[in-house]
Amino acid sequence: MFQLIGLVLVTALIAGALLFTGSPALFSALPFELALIGGAGLGTLVIGNSPRVAGAALAGMVKSMRGAKWKKADYADLLSGLGDLMRRARRGGMIAIEADIETPERSDLFASRPRLLADRTATSMITDSLRIHALNPGGKSPVAAHLEDAVAAAAQTRHRAVAALNSLADALPALGIVAAVLGIIKTMSLIDQSPDVLGPMIATALLGTFLGVFLAYGLVGPIAARFGQVVDEEMQFLETIRTVITAWHEGVAPGTAIELARAGLPVHLRPSVEDVDAANSNVEAFPSQRRSSRAA
């Protein structure tokens, strides 16, 4: 919502200034110039990126307005779920959580956390790292290296979309100049006309430069910057998974590993100890509820 207020403010101010200072010729040319520069910008985005990256960049425009996906309640669910997995593994061995990590879509623990289960990257990090730990629980294994690589790969993939938006913002002023040059070419072909004809044509040509600069620095550039912030904040979720499982794999008690990760979260995302305990209590009732519903 905060970003939407800024978007409306910038658009209203620039549109209002154009309305008071522009001429009828500018407004008649505005749709064509916008389509030209916007279409060319979209083309550069497609040319310079894979379909997945280009799609993620376009989706990032919406995500920058919505904000980060993960909220404080999601972190409480994550920490309580990881704690439950680790405590069961400590009491009954890795066999006690084998069903959870092999088929998370059929696990009561993951089913009670649908937002976590829906995120394939986060779920895969948990299940894959625990599976690697199960292969060699008492000795040296590459769990920490695997988690670090997984976080780095996810960050690289997501930041490619941010870089694509930044590249689009960098290209827009040049595309505006291209549109302006096209207008000048048209104007020069009618150089023998009167000033009454040439004046609006020159003003229309300059409109391309104006739109390119405005779209770059007034819209796409700020949106790309905000998108980068959202990506960084969402990466904190994966970092939390890495911190908890790495600490537990190295011999830290489950409760200590959870508190270590919880204390490292930003204040606005950090759930209280009571929130984590409450999330765990709510989920502990979930399997019995499902069993009773099946019996019914």
C-alpha positions in Angstrom: 0.0 0.0 0.0 2.8 2.4 0.9 4.4 1.9 -2.6 1.0 2.4 -4.3 0.7 5.8 -2.6 4.1 6.8 -4.0 3.2 5.5 -7.5 -0.1 7.5 -7.5 1.7 10.6 -6.2 4.5 10.5 -8.9 2.0 9.7 -11.7 -0.4 12.4 -10.6 2.2 15.1 -10.3 3.9 14.4 -13.6 0.5 13.9 -15.4 -0.8 17.1 -13.9 2.3 19.1 -15.0 2.0 17.7 -18.5 -1.7 18.6 -18.5 -1.1 22.2 -17.6 2.0 22.7 -19.8 1.2 20.5 -22.8 -0.6 21.1 -26.0 -3.4 19.2 -27.8 -0.7 17.7 -30.1 1.2 16.2 -27.2 -1.9 14.4 -25.9 -2.8 13.1 -29.3 0.7 11.6 -29.6 0.9 10.3 -26.0 -0.7 6.9 -26.6 1.5 6.2 -29.6 4.7 7.3 -27.8 3.9 5.3 -24.8 3.1 2.2 -26.9 6.4 2.7 -28.8 8.6 3.1 -25.8 6.8 0.6 -23.7 6.7 -2.0 -26.4 10.4 -1.5 -27.3 11.3 -1.8 -23.6 9.3 -5.0 -23.3 11.2 -6.3 -26.3 14.6 -5.5 -24.8 13.5 -7.4 -21.7 12.6 -10.5 -23.7 15.8 -10.3 -25.9 18.1 -10.1 -22.9 16.6 -12.7 -20.6 15.3 -16.2 -20.5 11.5 -16.6 -20.5 11.6 -17.5 -16.7 13.7 -14.5 -15.8 11.6 -12.1 -18.0 8.4 -13.5 -16.4 9.9 -13.1 -12.9 10.9 -9.5 -13.7 7.4 -8.6 -14.8 5.9 -10.4 -11.8 8.3 -8.4 -9.7 6.5 -5.2 -10.6 3.5 -6.6 -8.8 5.5 -8.1 -6.0 7.2 -4.8 -5.3 3.7 -3.3 -4.5 2.6 -6.3 -2.4 5.8 -6.6 -0.3 7.6 -9.7 0.9 5.8 -13.0 0.9 6.8 -14.2 4.4 5.3 -12.6 7.5 5.9 -13.0 11.2 3.3 -15.8 11.5 5.1 -17.8 8.7 8.4 -17.6 10.6 6.6 -18.9 13.7 5.2 -21.8 11.7 8.6 -22.5 10.2 10.5 -22.5 13.5 7.9 -24.6 15.2 7.9 -27.1 12.3 11.6 -27.4 12.2 11.7 -27.9 16.0 9.2 -30.6 15.8 11.1 -32.5 13.1 14.4 -32.2 15.0 12.9 -33.3 18.3 11.2 -36.3 16.8 14.5 -37.3 14.9 16.4 -37.0 18.2 13.9 -39.2 20.1 13.2 -41.8 17.5 16.0 -41.5 15.0 15.7 -40.3 11.4 13.2 -43.1 10.7 10.7 -41.1 12.8 10.6 -38.3 10.2 11.3 -40.4 7.1 7.7 -40.1 5.9 7.7 -36.3 6.4 10.9 -35.7 4.4 10.2 -38.3 1.7 6.6 -37.3 0.9 6.0 -33.8 2.4 2.8 -33.4 0.5 1.3 -36.3 2.6 2.9 -35.1 5.9 0.6 -33.7 8.6 3.4 -31.4 9.6 3.7 -29.8 6.2 0.0 -30.0 5.3 -0.7 -27.9 8.4 1.7 -25.3 6.9 0.3 -24.8 3.4 2.3 -21.7 2.7 5.5 -23.5 3.4 4.5 -26.5 1.5 3.6 -24.4 -1.5 7.1 -23.0 -1.7 9.1 -25.7 -3.4 12.5 -24.0 -2.7 12.0 -23.8 1.0 10.4 -27.3 1.3 13.2 -28.8 -0.8 15.8 -27.2 1.3 14.3 -28.8 4.4 13.7 -32.3 3.0 16.9 -32.6 1.0 19.2 -31.4 3.8 17.5 -33.8 6.3 17.8 -36.6 3.8 21.5 -35.9 3.5 21.8 -35.8 7.3 20.1 -39.2 7.5 22.6 -40.8 5.2 25.4 -40.0 7.7 24.0 -38.7 10.9 27.0 -39.5 13.1 29.8 -38.4 10.8 30.9 -35.6 8.6 28.5 -34.9 5.8 27.9 -32.0 3.4 24.7 -30.7 4.9 26.1 -27.2 5.7 27.7 -26.9 2.2 24.4 -28.1 0.6 22.4 -25.5 2.5 24.8 -22.7 1.7 24.8 -23.6 -2.0 21.0 -23.8 -2.0 20.6 -20.4 -0.5 23.2 -18.9 -2.9 21.5 -20.5 -6.0 18.1 -19.2 -4.9 19.5 -15.7 -4.4 21.3 -15.7 -7.7 18.1 -16.8 -9.6 15.9 -14.2 -7.9 18.4 -11.4 -8.3 18.6 -12.1 -12.0 15.0 -10.8 -12.3 15.9 -7.7 -10.3 18.9 -7.1 -12.6 16.5 -7.5 -15.6 14.3 -4.8 -14.3 17.2 -2.5 -13.6 18.4 -3.1 -17.2 15.0 -2.2 -18.5 15.1 1.1 -16.5 18.6 1.8 -17.9 17.3 1.2 -21.5 14.2 3.4 -21.3 15.9 6.8 -21.6 17.7 5.6 -24.7 14.5 4.3 -26.2 12.9 7.7 -25.5 15.7 9.3 -27.5 15.0 6.8 -30.3 11.4 7.9 -30.3 12.4 11.5 -30.3 14.8 11.0 -33.2 12.0 9.3 -35.2 9.9 12.4 -34.5 12.7 14.7 -35.7 13.1 12.7 -38.8 9.4 13.1 -39.6 9.7 16.9 -38.8 12.7 17.3 -41.1 10.8 15.7 -43.9 8.4 18.7 -43.6 10.9 21.4 -43.0 9.3 23.6 -45.7 6.1 23.9 -43.6 5.1 26.9 -41.5 6.1 27.2 -37.8 2.5 26.4 -36.9 3.0 23.0 -38.3 6.6 22.4 -37.3 6.2 23.5 -33.6 3.7 20.8 -32.6 5.8 18.2 -34.4 9.0 19.2 -32.6 7.1 19.2 -29.3 5.7 15.7 -30.1 9.3 14.5 -30.9 10.5 15.8 -27.5 7.7 13.9 -25.8 9.6 10.7 -26.5 12.6 11.9 -24.5 10.4 13.0 -21.7 8.5 9.7 -21.4 11.7 7.7 -21.6 13.3 9.6 -18.7 10.1 9.6 -16.7 9.4 5.9 -17.1 13.0 5.1 -16.2 13.6 7.2 -13.1 10.0 7.8 -12.0 8.6 4.3 -12.3 10.6 1.3 -13.4 13.8 2.3 -11.6 12.1 2.7 -8.2 10.1 -0.4 -8.7 13.3 -2.4 -9.5 14.9 -1.0 -6.3 11.9 -2.0 -4.2 11.8 -5.4 -5.9 15.4 -5.9 -4.8 14.5 -5.1 -1.2 11.6 -7.6 -1.3 13.9 -10.3 -2.7 16.4 -9.7 0.0 13.7 -9.9 2.7 12.3 -13.1 1.3 15.8 -14.6 1.3 15.8 -14.3 5.1 13.3 -17.2 5.2 15.8 -19.5 3.4 18.6 -18.2 5.6 16.5 -19.1 8.7 16.2 -22.7 7.4 19.9 -22.8 6.8 20.8 -21.6 10.3 18.5 -24.0 12.1 19.4 -27.2 10.2 23.1 -26.4 10.1 23.2 -25.8 13.9 21.3 -28.9 14.6 23.4 -31.0 12.3 26.5 -29.8 14.1 25.1 -31.1 17.4 23.2 -28.1 18.8 20.1 -29.0 20.7 16.8 -28.3 18.7 15.6 -25.6 21.1 18.9 -23.8 21.0 19.0 -24.0 17.2 15.5 -22.6 17.0 16.4 -19.7 19.3 19.6 -19.0 17.5 17.7 -18.5 14.2 14.8 -16.6 15.9 17.1 -14.1 17.6 18.8 -13.4 14.3 15.6 -12.3 12.5 14.8 -8.6 12.0 12.5 -7.2 14.7 9.5 -6.8 12.4 9.8 -10.5 11.3 10.8 -12.0 14.6 8.1 -14.1 16.3 8.1 -14.2 20.1 8.9 -17.5 21.9 5.2 -17.6 22.8 4.2 -17.3 19.1 6.5 -20.2 18.2 5.2 -22.4 21.1 1.6 -21.5 20.1 2.2 -22.5 16.5 3.7 -25.8 17.7 0.7 -26.4 20.0 -1.8 -25.7 17.2 -0.1 -28.1 14.9 0.3 -30.9 17.5 -3.5 -31.2 17.5 -3.6 -31.3 13.8 -2.8 -35.1 13.2 -5.4 -36.2 15.8 -8.0 -34.0 14.2 -7.2 -35.5 10.8 -7.4 -39.0 12.2 -10.8 -38.3 13.8 -12.1 -36.8 10.6 -11.0 -39.9 8.7 -12.7 -42.2 11.2 -15.9 -40.2 10.9 
